Amino acid sequence: MGRTLHYSQSQQCQSLETRQPRVTWRERLYRWRQLRRERYALRHLSDDMLKDIGISRDAVQRESRRPFWDDRGWRR
């Protein structure tokens, strides 16, 4: 019985460690503002600069049309 209790406690600790912290509204608003600036800057790069980083003008147009709250891959 002692082992079972120890196992369940360690299992709870592991699940707490793997859980991502909650994102505050301040962090979310900051990220949205950052995305807006990045997409604006990307839209105004020259074709030569886009070629250097390996992004096509079509990909830039698609990215810049996305709304600021559309943030794939970022923790939610």
Backbone bond lengths (Angstrom), bond angles and torsions (degrees), N, CA, C in turn:
res aa  C-N    CA-C-N  psi(-1)  N-CA   C-N-CA  omega(-1)  CA-C   N-CA-C  phi
1 M - - - 1.454 - - 1.521 110.97 -
2 G 1.306 117.19 -34.84 1.456 120.90 178.17 1.515 112.04 -62.73
3 R 1.323 115.78 -36.48 1.462 119.60 179.03 1.519 111.52 -67.46
4 T 1.284 116.87 -39.34 1.460 120.87 -179.54 1.518 110.42 -63.03
5 L 1.315 117.06 -42.87 1.456 121.31 179.03 1.522 110.13 -63.81
6 H 1.326 116.56 -44.34 1.461 120.83 179.61 1.529 110.66 -63.18
7 Y 1.330 117.02 -41.52 1.465 121.16 179.96 1.519 110.93 -63.61
8 S 1.328 117.21 -43.57 1.462 119.32 -178.17 1.523 110.99 -68.01
9 Q 1.335 118.17 -33.96 1.458 120.05 178.02 1.523 110.80 -68.61
10 S 1.343 117.60 -42.80 1.460 119.61 179.26 1.526 110.71 -67.72
11 Q 1.317 116.63 -33.45 1.453 120.64 177.93 1.528 110.11 -66.43
12 Q 1.321 117.88 -39.71 1.455 121.37 177.53 1.515 110.54 -65.90
13 C 1.318 118.27 -40.63 1.459 121.71 179.12 1.523 110.34 -63.00
14 Q 1.320 117.29 -40.99 1.458 120.46 179.28 1.518 110.97 -65.58
15 S 1.319 117.37 -39.89 1.462 119.25 -179.58 1.522 110.68 -68.59
16 L 1.332 118.37 -32.27 1.454 120.71 176.87 1.526 111.14 -70.22
17 E 1.330 117.03 -35.46 1.457 120.48 179.91 1.520 111.89 -70.63
18 T 1.321 118.07 -33.85 1.458 121.06 -177.90 1.526 111.86 -81.86
19 R 1.293 117.74 -16.18 1.457 121.40 179.88 1.530 109.58 -70.36
20 Q 1.321 117.50 134.26 1.454 121.30 -179.91 1.527 109.72 -80.44
21 P 1.325 116.90 144.62 1.461 118.65 178.43 1.527 110.58 -67.97
22 R 1.302 115.40 152.47 1.463 120.19 179.53 1.519 110.15 -70.06
23 V 1.301 115.71 145.54 1.460 121.76 179.53 1.524 107.84 -92.28
24 T 1.314 116.30 126.48 1.463 119.70 179.46 1.528 109.40 -78.93
25 W 1.310 116.32 163.61 1.463 120.75 178.75 1.520 110.67 -64.61
26 R 1.323 116.66 -35.21 1.465 120.49 179.25 1.529 110.06 -62.32
27 E 1.345 116.91 -44.30 1.459 120.90 178.27 1.523 111.14 -64.27
28 R 1.306 116.31 -40.71 1.464 120.92 -179.63 1.529 110.91 -65.46
29 L 1.320 117.37 -44.52 1.466 120.59 178.64 1.524 111.08 -64.45
30 Y 1.335 116.16 -39.44 1.458 119.70 177.31 1.523 110.12 -62.07
31 R 1.326 117.81 -43.18 1.459 121.83 -179.97 1.522 111.32 -64.77
32 W 1.323 117.96 -41.11 1.455 120.98 178.77 1.524 110.86 -62.95
33 R 1.309 115.65 -41.11 1.468 120.14 178.33 1.532 110.52 -64.88
34 Q 1.306 115.51 -40.40 1.455 120.96 177.96 1.534 110.81 -62.92
35 L 1.321 116.75 -44.20 1.470 120.65 177.87 1.521 111.42 -60.38
36 R 1.310 115.97 -41.83 1.455 120.47 179.65 1.525 110.58 -61.14
37 R 1.327 117.58 -44.23 1.471 121.75 178.73 1.529 111.22 -65.03
38 E 1.334 116.54 -43.24 1.465 120.33 -178.83 1.520 111.66 -64.00
39 R 1.315 116.33 -42.91 1.466 119.76 -179.70 1.522 111.23 -68.47
40 Y 1.321 117.21 -34.88 1.465 121.22 176.15 1.527 109.93 -64.88
41 A 1.331 116.88 -45.37 1.465 121.13 -179.80 1.529 110.44 -64.95
42 L 1.309 117.23 -40.69 1.460 121.54 179.33 1.521 110.87 -62.14
43 R 1.313 116.33 -40.28 1.461 121.67 -178.84 1.530 111.96 -63.65
44 H 1.323 116.76 -28.26 1.457 120.60 -176.04 1.534 114.22 -98.83
45 L 1.326 117.85 10.41 1.463 120.51 175.12 1.528 109.93 -76.67
46 S 1.316 115.72 148.75 1.468 119.80 178.28 1.530 109.67 -74.42
47 D 1.321 115.36 164.80 1.464 120.04 179.16 1.525 111.42 -62.75
48 D 1.323 117.49 -35.76 1.465 120.71 177.84 1.524 111.36 -64.09
49 M 1.323 116.97 -41.62 1.464 120.44 178.64 1.525 110.83 -65.80
50 L 1.320 116.52 -40.50 1.466 120.27 178.08 1.524 110.76 -64.19
51 K 1.324 116.37 -38.25 1.454 120.04 178.00 1.530 110.14 -64.23
52 D 1.329 117.25 -38.67 1.469 121.38 179.11 1.532 112.06 -61.64
53 I 1.323 116.75 -37.82 1.470 118.91 -178.30 1.532 112.25 -93.81
54 G 1.336 116.28 -2.59 1.466 120.28 173.08 1.512 115.09 80.69
55 I 1.325 116.86 33.13 1.467 121.02 178.51 1.527 108.44 -121.66
56 S 1.317 115.66 134.70 1.463 119.34 179.25 1.532 110.18 -83.66
57 R 1.311 115.10 161.34 1.469 120.83 178.64 1.527 110.15 -63.70
58 D 1.336 117.56 -34.49 1.469 121.06 177.85 1.527 111.09 -63.96
59 A 1.325 116.51 -41.97 1.469 120.43 178.56 1.525 110.61 -64.08
60 V 1.322 116.40 -37.47 1.466 120.82 177.87 1.528 109.92 -65.30
61 Q 1.314 116.94 -42.34 1.467 120.43 179.22 1.530 111.13 -62.41
62 R 1.345 116.19 -43.00 1.470 119.52 178.12 1.523 110.56 -62.79
63 E 1.323 116.52 -44.49 1.465 120.69 -178.82 1.523 111.45 -65.13
64 S 1.311 117.70 -41.65 1.465 120.42 -176.93 1.527 112.51 -71.84
65 R 1.332 117.62 -21.50 1.465 120.57 177.74 1.523 113.29 -81.74
66 R 1.330 116.22 -13.50 1.469 118.98 179.38 1.530 109.79 -68.80
67 P 1.317 117.65 143.04 1.471 119.78 177.75 1.530 110.78 -68.86
68 F 1.314 116.44 155.84 1.464 121.15 -174.64 1.523 112.58 -62.18
69 W 1.318 118.09 -27.82 1.465 119.93 -178.07 1.533 112.41 -82.13
70 D 1.313 117.08 -9.41 1.462 121.60 179.05 1.528 108.58 -82.46
71 D 1.329 115.79 96.61 1.458 121.45 -173.82 1.507 109.86 -128.44
72 R 1.300 117.30 86.98 1.456 121.09 179.77 1.518 110.47 -72.08
73 G 1.314 115.43 141.23 1.452 119.69 173.58 1.507 115.81 86.67
74 W 1.302 118.06 -6.18 1.450 119.79 179.33 1.522 108.55 -97.22
75 R 1.311 117.02 147.37 1.462 119.66 -178.25 1.516 110.54 -60.25
76 R 1.297 115.05 142.51 1.459 120.37 -179.85 1.496 110.37 -116.79
